[in-house]
């Protein structure tokens, strides 16, 4: 494995994603979406977030304990960023990471790379560039949310900054298994669009299948990484440990599966 | 898309000679049960320029794809420069001009070539110099800033060929290097291969047999995925004692007999694929005089000569071998 080649591949792909359809398909909707959310927070969201109504809604969606942690113990603007980021991440990752391998494998342009680097280097290079594209957006929007929180929320600066770091780090971690999930889909599809549609369909099927299995099985299982989301909100060491182990397992399973498919694929 | 578990037989490293460039044994590649390569066994030494010849669907492009690791063999063993095709150590040592494979859309030629050069290990500055060098070799420096989708077929071919030469790879695989090029450009490409073939090994797949004869030392003929013949081109072309003629009519049996009776003529062989073409084998100290007498006899018998070649025609031999397979 040559890390220099992986770096060159990732840098090239990331640099050109911004100007190509591959990147714009993700960047345009995600930036519009966050512009809208952050503008709502900046304009009038913060007063509403500390109201009884928002507490009741949050308690209904999660539980009173988590509502307490998110809206009272921590800066609520950042908590909204956290909740929305975790809720929307699967969709945005599907937009950003659907074309890790699919179209270049389908159009055979990988042939120009494959005589110069190994399949593993291509796989990792594309994985890293897709993840970095999403990570840049998360960090950028996370910084904006932090600034809004510093402006609107009545929490100490140090406390806000520490919470912001935690939130951004957790969202970044939560994103990884979804990128790995799309690597699996992208490894056996031959176009970006087919990878995107298949990614969405398979994801929905896995959620339904998981719900069906949970109805009959004695233990709760989740076939998609969003199952660990509820453990992340609390930001408690025990729950975090459970969530991070789960995320790591999803990353390993999906990444290995994606690699096994891509390794044997005719290009 | 095909996903197959390869069942590769390992060839012991020790079985390779130091100069072995390509070594394959019982190589099979199947697509949905149809064998594109069917037990191909072959050994090619370093330094040779090899022509890969065969009819459409013979398995030439599949063989190239296996050499580069684009495809995985269904079974059999394949080693390039003593390594399996997907070995990391082999990366950058093979260049390929694939058939009809586009560059990435929406990115101009220069950054794509820069990426390829950087993957060869060139620094940013050296990579720029390297792509300038290869583009100049093909006289396409002016195309560097264009998008691949705006290039003509011929321009794309030249840029792709330039890509294959980045980093001076030890083995360059060219799949139909001159198809679709105008005659001037085709000649330029042939001249370039002629010039570079002493520095590295070339493997050229082409239906243009004159081109193969011009630029290659050895020929590998495959048909239906099997090896038909692997030999030096000189083995197929008997230069000294043969005349090949294309007549304006099929050779009459009486005229063939008359030709055979001429002093110095060993045999007269009509081409079964084209009855107007004949090969004459002779033993003579004065071939020019014998040639004159042959032409005289043909003229006397009303047979016009459209084309005359000293030696057997390479293309005829190849066609004969493929048909006989």
Contacts between the chains, C-beta under 8 A, distances in Angstrom:
chain1	res1	chain2	res2	distance
A	1	B	88	7.5
A	2	B	88	6.9
A	2	B	91	8.0
A	4	B	121	7.8
A	5	B	91	8.0
A	5	B	119	5.5
A	8	B	115	6.9
A	8	B	118	4.9
A	8	B	119	6.0
A	9	B	115	7.8
A	9	B	119	7.4
A	12	B	111	7.5
A	12	B	115	4.9
A	12	B	118	7.9
A	16	B	104	8.0
A	16	B	106	7.8
A	16	B	107	5.6
A	16	B	111	7.5
A	19	B	106	7.3
A	20	B	105	8.0
A	20	B	106	4.9
A	20	B	107	7.4
A	21	B	106	7.2
A	104	B	104	7.2
A	107	B	101	7.7
A	107	B	102	6.1
A	108	B	70	7.7
A	108	B	98	7.2
A	108	B	101	4.7
A	108	B	102	8.0
A	109	B	101	6.7
A	109	B	102	6.4
A	109	B	103	6.6
A	109	B	104	5.4
A	110	B	70	7.9
A	111	B	68	7.0
A	111	B	70	5.5
A	111	B	96	7.0
A	111	B	98	5.3
A	111	B	101	5.4
A	112	B	101	7.4
A	112	B	103	7.2
A	112	B	112	7.7
A	112	B	116	6.2
A	112	B	163	6.5
A	113	B	116	7.9
A	113	B	119	7.1
A	114	B	68	6.5
A	114	B	69	6.0
A	114	B	70	6.1
A	115	B	68	5.4
A	115	B	69	7.9
A	115	B	91	6.9
A	115	B	92	7.5
A	115	B	94	5.2
A	115	B	95	6.7
A	115	B	96	5.7
A	115	B	169	7.9
A	116	B	91	5.5
A	116	B	92	5.4
A	116	B	116	6.1
A	116	B	119	3.9
A	116	B	120	6.2
A	117	B	91	5.6
A	117	B	119	5.5
A	118	B	86	6.6
A	118	B	88	5.2
A	118	B	91	6.4
A	119	B	69	7.9
A	119	B	86	6.8
A	188	B	1	6.3
A	188	B	3	7.4
A	190	B	1	6.2
A	261	B	3	6.9
A	264	B	3	5.2
A	264	B	4	6.8
A	264	B	5	7.0
A	264	B	6	7.6
A	264	B	72	6.5
A	265	B	1	6.5
A	265	B	3	6.3
A	266	B	1	6.8
A	266	B	2	4.9
A	266	B	3	7.8
A	266	B	4	7.8
A	266	B	65	8.0
A	266	B	70	7.0
A	266	B	71	4.9
A	266	B	72	6.9
A	267	B	70	4.7
A	267	B	71	7.4
